[in-house]
Amino acid sequence: MSTESLRMTAEQFDHIRPALRRFAQGSVDLVRAVLVDGLSPSEAVETFGVSRQNVSRLLIEVRKIAADVPRDWIFVQEFMPAEMADRVRTEVASARNALKDPDQA
């Protein structure tokens, strides 16, 4: 996953900051350094003394928070036929709508 697609302004990061309260302060600092300040994940590994996997996991979790999706949802990027992609997008839209209005499900 490219961190470029995840970049945020300081204001955007501050907006989701309350949702990051379950993270340790060091993790929040790491994520901000990558997403706002432009530190690469490799640089974050060295600077914060954590594993590459930990950096990746944190960025995925924050992406979920920023996208306002449930924690048990996963990000999937796959090649598929166009008609299958259309069906998947329709199902995802239905699932998102059900989150907003459970009576619609």
Backbone as CSV, one residue per row, in Angstrom:
resi,resn,N_x,N_y,N_z,CA_x,CA_y,CA_z,C_x,C_y,C_z
1,MET,0.838,-1.164,0.000,0.000,0.000,0.000,0.886,1.230,0.000
2,SER,0.638,2.125,-0.912,1.425,3.346,-1.016,1.022,4.332,0.062
3,THR,2.022,4.925,0.714,1.692,5.937,1.724,1.261,7.237,1.070
4,GLU,1.591,7.429,-0.220,1.152,8.647,-0.911,-0.362,8.756,-0.915
5,SER,-1.048,7.637,-1.117,-2.513,7.666,-1.153,-3.098,7.889,0.234
6,LEU,-2.282,7.754,1.260,-2.750,7.933,2.626,-2.388,9.293,3.212
7,ARG,-1.605,10.077,2.503,-1.143,11.344,3.059,-2.310,12.183,3.538
8,MET,-2.079,12.903,4.630,-3.101,13.764,5.237,-2.485,15.099,5.589
9,THR,-3.342,16.079,5.662,-2.904,17.355,6.210,-2.934,17.223,7.730
10,ALA,-2.308,18.154,8.411,-2.348,18.154,9.878,-3.788,18.276,10.363
11,GLU,-4.597,19.065,9.670,-6.001,19.240,10.061,-6.780,17.936,9.916
12,GLN,-6.554,17.205,8.824,-7.229,15.921,8.637,-6.824,14.937,9.728
13,PHE,-5.540,14.929,10.060,-5.068,14.022,11.102,-5.687,14.399,12.447
14,ASP,-5.723,15.681,12.747,-6.334,16.132,14.003,-7.808,15.745,14.080
15,HIS,-8.477,15.712,12.934,-9.893,15.333,12.897,-10.099,13.875,13.326
16,ILE,-9.199,12.983,12.906,-9.355,11.567,13.277,-8.648,11.232,14.588
17,ARG,-7.884,12.161,15.112,-7.092,11.920,16.329,-7.900,11.322,17.479
18,PRO,-9.121,11.814,17.763,-9.889,11.196,18.857,-10.154,9.700,18.651
19,ALA,-10.253,9.272,17.412,-10.495,7.851,17.123,-9.242,7.007,17.314
20,LEU,-8.099,7.661,17.518,-6.837,6.938,17.709,-6.500,6.743,19.181
21,ARG,-7.423,7.030,20.069,-7.129,6.989,21.507,-6.752,5.601,22.017
22,ARG,-7.109,4.555,21.285,-6.743,3.202,21.726,-5.292,2.867,21.397
23,PHE,-4.657,3.709,20.568,-3.258,3.505,20.205,-2.340,4.129,21.250
24,ALA,-1.182,3.526,21.471,-0.162,4.119,22.337,0.322,5.420,21.690
25,GLN,0.759,6.362,22.519,1.198,7.655,22.003,2.322,7.509,20.982
26,GLY,3.240,6.576,21.210,4.323,6.354,20.252,3.803,5.920,18.891
27,SER,2.744,5.122,18.883,2.143,4.682,17.621,1.487,5.854,16.903
28,VAL,0.804,6.701,17.657,0.179,7.890,17.069,1.254,8.796,16.475
29,ASP,2.342,8.975,17.199,3.442,9.801,16.706,4.029,9.224,15.417
30,LEU,4.188,7.908,15.374,4.714,7.242,14.187,3.793,7.458,12.993
31,VAL,2.510,7.213,13.179,1.546,7.355,12.091,1.524,8.801,11.584
32,ARG,1.546,9.754,12.497,1.551,11.163,12.091,2.820,11.488,11.309
33,ALA,3.949,10.962,11.751,5.215,11.213,11.054,5.157,10.713,9.612
34,VAL,4.502,9.580,9.389,4.411,9.027,8.035,3.352,9.760,7.215
35,LEU,2.158,9.905,7.770,1.040,10.434,6.992,1.053,11.944,6.819
36,VAL,1.516,12.658,7.825,1.491,14.124,7.768,2.858,14.693,7.407
37,ASP,3.879,14.184,8.087,5.213,14.754,7.906,5.978,14.164,6.724
38,GLY,5.485,13.058,6.151,6.093,12.491,4.959,7.240,11.527,5.184
39,LEU,7.414,11.060,6.406,8.440,10.057,6.684,8.057,8.776,5.939
40,SER,9.021,8.112,5.321,8.703,6.853,4.644,8.538,5.757,5.698
41,PRO,7.799,4.698,5.367,7.684,3.587,6.321,9.051,3.034,6.732
42,SER,9.983,2.954,5.789,11.329,2.464,6.121,12.022,3.382,7.118
43,GLU,11.867,4.681,6.924,12.435,5.637,7.870,11.761,5.532,9.232
44,ALA,10.460,5.249,9.236,9.732,5.095,10.492,10.246,3.885,11.270
45,VAL,10.564,2.813,10.549,11.127,1.615,11.186,12.387,1.990,11.953
46,GLU,13.270,2.720,11.294,14.535,3.117,11.924,14.325,4.150,13.029
47,THR,13.527,5.155,12.758,13.330,6.260,13.706,12.633,5.803,14.984
48,PHE,11.604,4.963,14.829,10.791,4.570,15.980,11.179,3.203,16.549
49,GLY,12.086,2.499,15.876,12.567,1.224,16.392,11.512,0.140,16.440
50,VAL,10.658,0.109,15.419,9.616,-0.923,15.343,9.813,-1.721,14.062
51,SER,9.081,-2.812,13.941,9.200,-3.653,12.753,8.425,-3.056,11.584
52,ARG,8.816,-3.457,10.402,8.104,-3.038,9.175,6.641,-3.487,9.235
53,GLN,6.428,-4.688,9.780,5.067,-5.215,9.901,4.225,-4.346,10.830
54,ASN,4.827,-3.866,11.897,4.100,-3.011,12.831,3.709,-1.686,12.174
55,VAL,4.624,-1.112,11.410,4.319,0.127,10.693,3.166,-0.114,9.720
56,SER,3.251,-1.195,8.969,2.208,-1.523,8.000,0.860,-1.716,8.694
57,ARG,0.848,-2.456,9.793,-0.390,-2.704,10.539,-1.001,-1.400,11.026
58,LEU,-0.176,-0.521,11.576,-0.675,0.767,12.066,-1.283,1.604,10.944
59,LEU,-0.603,1.631,9.799,-1.115,2.416,8.678,-2.435,1.859,8.160
60,ILE,-2.563,0.542,8.132,-3.821,-0.078,7.699,-4.939,0.272,8.674
61,GLU,-4.672,0.187,9.966,-5.685,0.520,10.968,-6.129,1.972,10.854
62,VAL,-5.179,2.863,10.646,-5.531,4.280,10.524,-6.304,4.537,9.229
63,ARG,-5.948,3.821,8.175,-6.708,3.955,6.925,-8.163,3.559,7.143
64,LYS,-8.399,2.508,7.913,-9.771,2.098,8.222,-10.495,3.181,9.006
65,ILE,-9.805,3.742,9.971,-10.414,4.794,10.787,-10.742,6.005,9.917
66,ALA,-9.797,6.404,9.076,-10.008,7.568,8.213,-11.149,7.331,7.219
67,ALA,-11.303,6.089,6.769,-12.369,5.751,5.824,-13.682,5.466,6.533
68,ASP,-13.656,5.456,7.876,-14.847,5.220,8.691,-15.493,3.870,8.365
69,VAL,-14.667,2.815,8.391,-15.172,1.456,8.177,-14.929,0.630,9.445
70,PRO,-15.709,-0.417,9.640,-15.526,-1.260,10.825,-14.132,-1.881,10.873
71,ARG,-13.656,-2.136,12.072,-12.311,-2.693,12.264,-12.144,-4.062,11.619
72,ASP,-13.234,-4.826,11.483,-13.098,-6.169,10.930,-13.146,-6.182,9.394
73,TRP,-13.329,-5.031,8.763,-13.259,-4.962,7.307,-11.795,-4.976,6.891
74,ILE,-11.541,-5.495,5.699,-10.175,-5.520,5.180,-10.113,-4.765,3.855
75,PHE,-8.931,-4.279,3.532,-8.701,-3.606,2.259,-8.263,-4.654,1.255
76,VAL,-8.925,-4.688,0.095,-8.605,-5.659,-0.939,-8.370,-4.909,-2.248
77,GLN,-7.273,-5.230,-2.874,-6.978,-4.652,-4.178,-6.626,-5.815,-5.088
78,GLU,-7.508,-6.107,-6.021,-7.355,-7.263,-6.901,-7.734,-6.901,-8.329
79,PHE,-7.150,-7.598,-9.285,-7.594,-7.509,-10.669,-8.744,-8.481,-10.857
80,MET,-9.780,-8.041,-11.593,-10.938,-8.887,-11.851,-11.675,-8.364,-13.067
81,PRO,-12.544,-9.190,-13.633,-13.337,-8.716,-14.768,-14.206,-7.527,-14.349
82,ALA,-14.456,-6.630,-15.288,-15.208,-5.404,-15.005,-16.581,-5.696,-14.403
83,GLU,-17.267,-6.682,-14.942,-18.610,-6.971,-14.429,-18.556,-7.493,-12.987
84,MET,-17.517,-8.224,-12.650,-17.348,-8.681,-11.271,-17.048,-7.488,-10.365
85,ALA,-16.214,-6.572,-10.826,-15.897,-5.374,-10.050,-17.159,-4.558,-9.789
86,ASP,-18.034,-4.480,-10.783,-19.293,-3.755,-10.602,-20.139,-4.403,-9.502
87,ARG,-20.197,-5.744,-9.503,-20.970,-6.452,-8.466,-20.358,-6.216,-7.086
88,VAL,-19.034,-6.271,-7.010,-18.349,-6.062,-5.727,-18.616,-4.647,-5.221
89,ARG,-18.484,-3.653,-6.105,-18.740,-2.264,-5.702,-20.171,-2.088,-5.200
90,THR,-21.131,-2.740,-5.866,-22.534,-2.664,-5.444,-22.717,-3.275,-4.063
91,GLU,-22.083,-4.423,-3.829,-22.177,-5.060,-2.517,-21.539,-4.213,-1.421
92,VAL,-20.392,-3.612,-1.728,-19.717,-2.754,-0.750,-20.593,-1.546,-0.433
93,ALA,-21.181,-0.945,-1.449,-22.063,0.203,-1.226,-23.253,-0.191,-0.358
94,SER,-23.815,-1.358,-0.598,-24.935,-1.839,0.229,-24.502,-2.042,1.673
95,ALA,-23.329,-2.616,1.858,-22.823,-2.845,3.217,-22.568,-1.520,3.931
96,ARG,-22.005,-0.543,3.221,-21.782,0.789,3.820,-23.114,1.442,4.188
97,ASN,-24.099,1.333,3.306,-25.415,1.909,3.595,-26.058,1.239,4.793
98,ALA,-25.858,-0.068,4.919,-26.414,-0.791,6.057,-25.777,-0.320,7.372
99,LEU,-24.510,0.077,7.317,-23.847,0.602,8.510,-24.485,1.930,8.921
100,LYS,-24.809,2.741,7.930,-25.397,4.056,8.194,-26.840,3.940,8.651
101,ASP,-27.580,3.007,8.041,-28.999,2.848,8.347,-29.324,1.361,8.427
102,PRO,-29.195,0.765,9.618,-29.424,-0.678,9.764,-30.805,-1.135,9.310
103,ASP,-31.783,-0.240,9.284,-33.124,-0.617,8.843,-33.194,-0.869,7.339
104,GLN,-32.186,-0.380,6.600,-32.124,-0.577,5.151,-31.639,-1.976,4.795
105,ALA,-30.954,-2.643,5.719,-30.357,-3.951,5.431,-31.393,-5.029,5.248
